[in-house]
Amino acid sequence: MPRTKGDHDARRRDVSEAVWRVLAAHGFGGLTMRAVATELGATTGLLTHYFPTKRDLVTYALDLLDTRSGSRPRRTAGTGMSAVRAALLDILPLTGEATVSNRIWVSSWDTALADPELSDDYARKYARSRDKLRDLVAAAQELGELPVGDPARIAAGAQSFVLGLVVQALFAPEAFPPDRQAELLDDYLAGLVPPPSPNDGRTALT
């Protein structure tokens, strides 16, 4: 009996889930045809119908990671600093799902750096993330919640801080539990706002 499109789509979903489970358990360093086939309960020969080469498998895994990360629920926030804070919290490994996603992202960096095309793609991804953050920073500046300054520079600094915090939390989760990560982020954001002038709200002496 010939296979239907539904059979093919179901099989591809099975393959996607197997790839994701391998990534979650072993990262990109453990992503091989054999590992995925074992997880799927199939032969490596079957996988070549989906991924003729190892690079095809890696490219697919990166796309899958990007799709899964993009479909994660996001915090709702208004505008200004609350939106900036929400966007940065969404990056941090504060939940089990976010931790798995971040572990896979970090494990993929070496793979991407070794491939110029993938490296360029990652650079564009992080640049888009900075651009979105820049727009949120600019909105906070318009509301007077952040001081005047280059919003792109502030966004680059915030992205750098939060990605560094991701790495710390992944390597030392006991030292950086979710509440500690949020506290450190709040400390960082508070540092972006200058302290009030001593004369704010008071009549100057003459």
CORJOUR-V89162 format. One record per backbone hydrogen bond with DSSP energy under -0.5 kcal/mol. NH is the residue of the N-H (numbers start at 0). CO is the residue of the C=O. Records with the same first field share a line. If there is no record, write none. Layout:
NH->CO + CO
This chain:
7->3
8->4
9->5
10->6
11->7
12->8
13->9
14->10
15->11
16->12
17->13
18->14
19->15
20->16
21->17
22->18
23->19
24->20
25->21
26->21 + 22
29->25 + 26
30->27
31->29
35->31
36->32
37->33
38->34
39->35
40->36
41->36
45->42
46->42
47->43
48->45
49->46
50->46
56->52
57->53
58->54
59->55
60->56
61->57
62->58
63->59
64->60
65->61
66->62
67->63
68->64
69->65
70->66
71->67 + 68
81->78
82->79
83->79
84->80
85->81
86->82
87->83
88->84
89->85
90->87
91->87
93->91
98->94
99->95
100->96
101->97
102->98
103->99
104->100
105->101
106->102
107->103 + 104
108->104 + 105
111->107
112->108
113->109
114->111
115->113
118->111 + 114
119->115
120->116
121->117
122->118
123->119
124->120
125->121
126->122
127->123
128->124
129->125
130->126
131->127
132->128
133->129
134->130
135->131
136->132
137->133
138->134
139->135
140->136
141->137
142->138
143->140
144->139
145->139
150->148
153->149
154->150
155->151
156->152
157->153
158->154
159->155
160->156
161->157
162->158
163->159
164->160
165->161
166->162
167->163
168->164
169->165
170->166
171->167
174->171
175->171
180->176
181->177
182->178
183->179
184->180
185->181
186->182
187->183
188->184
189->185
190->186
191->187 + 188
192->189
193->191
199->196
201->198
